[in-house]
């Protein structure tokens, strides 16, 4: 199993899955302020996903909470 990473490392194209592992799409954009380390969320295939909905971030994959 991969080690969790910071939101600052998320890149466009990373896979996004729900809590059961079903694919939801790919990251379009990471929304936040890198200088102040305040993360708002992401867009996944054009849809906004709030940072509060993210459960785990590992390199290349983001898992949302149930």
SULVEN-V818043 format. One record per backbone hydrogen bond with DSSP energy under -0.5 kcal/mol. NH is the residue of the N-H (numbers start at 1). CO is the residue of the C=O. If there is no record, write none. Layout:
nh=NH co=CO
nh=NH co=CO
This chain:
nh=5 co=57
nh=9 co=6
nh=10 co=7
nh=13 co=27
nh=14 co=11
nh=15 co=60
nh=16 co=25
nh=17 co=62
nh=18 co=22
nh=21 co=18
nh=24 co=16
nh=25 co=16
nh=27 co=14
nh=28 co=43
nh=29 co=43
nh=31 co=41
nh=32 co=30
nh=33 co=38
nh=34 co=32
nh=37 co=33
nh=38 co=33
nh=39 co=37
nh=40 co=31
nh=40 co=38
nh=41 co=31
nh=42 co=49
nh=43 co=29
nh=44 co=47
nh=45 co=26
nh=45 co=43
nh=47 co=44
nh=49 co=42
nh=51 co=40
nh=53 co=50
nh=54 co=51
nh=55 co=63
nh=56 co=63
nh=58 co=61
nh=59 co=3
nh=61 co=58
nh=62 co=15
nh=63 co=56
nh=64 co=17
nh=65 co=53
